[in-house]
């Protein structure tokens, strides 16, 4: 069964409301229902909306929740875009 907060998260992502999506994820984390894939998805959503700092934080949270190869890749890609070669290599 999908939790009401997850449903809210999915709706706010569809309408492209970054702030509400972030609050929904924080609430999911608070009640212990956060998951790595959703954090990874939010990271890409945040980056598309110009929030690279928030994207990186979300990818890092995704990796902490579960060793997520996609989130590692996204973190490395963000480092490469800034010319940070060593952190990029570590993330890969």
C-alpha positions as CSV (number, residue, x, y, z in Angstrom):
1,X,0.0,0.0,0.0
2,X,1.3,3.4,-0.9
3,X,1.6,5.9,2.0
4,X,-0.2,9.2,1.7
5,X,3.2,11.0,1.9
6,X,4.6,9.0,-1.1
7,X,1.5,9.9,-3.0
8,X,2.0,13.6,-2.2
9,X,5.6,13.3,-3.3
10,X,4.6,11.8,-6.7
11,X,2.1,14.5,-7.3
12,X,4.4,17.4,-6.4
13,X,7.1,16.0,-8.7
14,X,4.5,15.8,-11.5
15,X,3.7,19.5,-11.0
16,X,7.4,20.3,-10.7
17,X,7.2,21.8,-7.1
18,X,10.7,21.3,-5.9
19,X,10.2,22.7,-2.4
20,X,7.2,20.5,-1.6
21,X,8.9,17.4,-3.1
22,X,11.9,18.1,-0.8
23,X,9.6,18.4,2.3
24,X,7.8,15.2,1.3
25,X,11.1,13.3,1.1
26,X,12.1,14.7,4.5
27,X,8.9,13.5,6.0
28,X,9.3,10.1,4.4
29,X,12.8,10.0,5.9
30,X,11.5,11.1,9.3
31,X,9.0,8.2,9.5
32,X,11.5,5.7,8.1
33,X,10.0,5.3,4.7
34,X,12.7,6.9,2.6
35,X,14.2,4.9,-0.2
36,X,17.3,5.1,-2.3
37,X,15.6,5.1,-5.7
38,X,13.3,8.0,-4.7
39,X,16.2,10.0,-3.4
40,X,18.1,9.4,-6.7
41,X,15.0,10.5,-8.7
42,X,14.7,13.6,-6.6
43,X,18.4,14.4,-7.2
44,X,17.9,14.4,-10.9
45,X,14.7,16.6,-10.4
46,X,16.6,19.1,-8.3
47,X,19.4,19.3,-10.9
48,X,17.0,19.9,-13.7
49,X,15.7,22.8,-11.6
50,X,19.1,24.4,-11.2
51,X,19.7,23.1,-7.6
52,X,23.0,21.3,-8.1
53,X,23.8,21.5,-4.4
54,X,20.5,19.9,-3.4
55,X,20.9,17.3,-6.1
56,X,24.3,16.3,-4.8
57,X,22.9,16.1,-1.2
58,X,20.1,13.9,-2.5
59,X,22.5,11.5,-4.3
60,X,24.6,11.3,-1.2
61,X,21.5,10.4,0.9
62,X,20.6,7.8,-1.7
63,X,24.0,6.2,-1.4
64,X,23.8,6.2,2.4
65,X,20.4,4.5,2.2
66,X,21.6,1.8,-0.1
67,X,24.8,1.4,-2.2
68,X,23.0,2.8,-5.3
69,X,25.2,2.7,-8.5
70,X,23.1,5.3,-10.2
71,X,23.5,7.8,-7.4
72,X,27.3,7.1,-7.4
73,X,27.3,7.9,-11.2
74,X,25.3,11.1,-10.7
75,X,27.6,12.3,-7.9
76,X,30.7,11.6,-10.1
77,X,29.1,13.4,-13.1
78,X,28.4,16.5,-10.9
79,X,32.1,16.5,-9.7
80,X,33.3,16.2,-13.3
81,X,31.1,19.2,-14.4
82,X,33.0,21.3,-11.8
83,X,36.4,19.9,-12.8
84,X,36.9,18.0,-9.5
85,X,38.7,15.0,-10.9
86,X,39.7,13.2,-7.7
87,X,36.2,13.3,-6.0
88,X,34.7,12.2,-9.4
89,X,37.1,9.2,-9.5
90,X,36.2,8.3,-5.9
91,X,32.5,8.5,-6.7
92,X,32.9,6.2,-9.7
